[in-house]
Amino acid sequence: MRNGRYKPQKPVYSGRWRTIRARILERDGHTCQIGLLGCTTQATCVDHITPVSWGGGWWDPSNLRAACQNCNQALGALARKHRPPPTPTDDNPTVPTLNSSREW
């Protein structure tokens, strides 16, 4: 990091991701699919519906949606604050399912 302002881009955001990102934006008509307070409606980002850290598919188009930068950043901040959902164990075989719309 340089003075706390520069964060190197992850290699996964190049190549294949650029192609998938373009397809998702086109599929969703470049319109934000989230619509939180402060939404600009003009999608420039692609959001993982179920965060990858929670087991969501990185490249899976069904786990991706177009988002404006404001909504994408807001959901990213929420996902970092909340713990991943619990995993099934022998003691607790039933685990609540994730709501794909991320309505927290």
N, C-alpha and C positions, 0 to 999 in steps of 0.2 A: 504494500500500500504506500502511496505517496501522500503524505500529509493527511491521511485519512479520507481522501477524496476519490482515490482510484481503486477500483476493485476489478481484478482481471476477469475477463469473460470466461465462463466455463466452456470447455471444448464441446460439450453436448449442445450448446446453443449455435453451433455452426453446421454447415453441411446439411445433413438429413433434417435437422430441426427447422432450418429455413424453409425447406420444401413443405414440410408438414404445416408449419405456421401459416404459410401463404394459402394452403388449401383450406385450413380451418377459417381463416379470415374471409376467404371467398365463399365458403359454404354458409357462413353466418351473415353474409352481406355487409361485412365491415361494420356491424352494429353490435354494440355491447350487449351481451346476453345476461348481465348481472343486474345493473340498474340500481346501485346503492345511492345514498345521498351524495351529491357531488358528481354524479355520472355525467360524462360529456356525450354519451351515446355513440361517439365515433371510436370504433375499436381499432387499436393499434397494437394490442398485446394478445397473447393466447394464454388462458388460465387453465390449470389442471383442476378439474372439479373435485376429485379426491387427491389431496397432495401426495406426491411421490413418496414422501417420508412416511406416509400413512398406508402405503401399499398400492397407491394408484398407479396405473400404467403411464410411463413416460411418453411413449409414442402412440398410445391408443386413441384414435380419433373420438371414440365415445367418451373418453375422459377429458376431452379438451373442448373449450368454448372461447369465442371471441370476447374480449374485454377491453374497456378503455383503461388507460393507465391508472386513473384514480381508483377505480373498482379493484383492479388487479393488485395494487399496492395495499389497499385496505384489507383485502382477503388474505394476502400474504402475511400481513402483520397479525391478523387474528389467528392464522394457522400456527405461527411461531409462538403465540401466547398459550395456546391450548395444547394439551398433551395428545399424543396419538390415541386412537380408540383402543380399548383393551382387546387382547387376543384370547381366543377360547383356550381354556385349560380343562383338565380333568375335574377340578373342583367347580368350575363355572363354564359348562358347555354352551350356554346361551350367551351371546354377546349382542348388544344393540347394534343395528346396522347404521351405516352412515347415510345421512340424507344428502343425495347428490347435489342439491341446490345450495348447500352450505348455509342454511338459515340458522345462524347462531343467535 
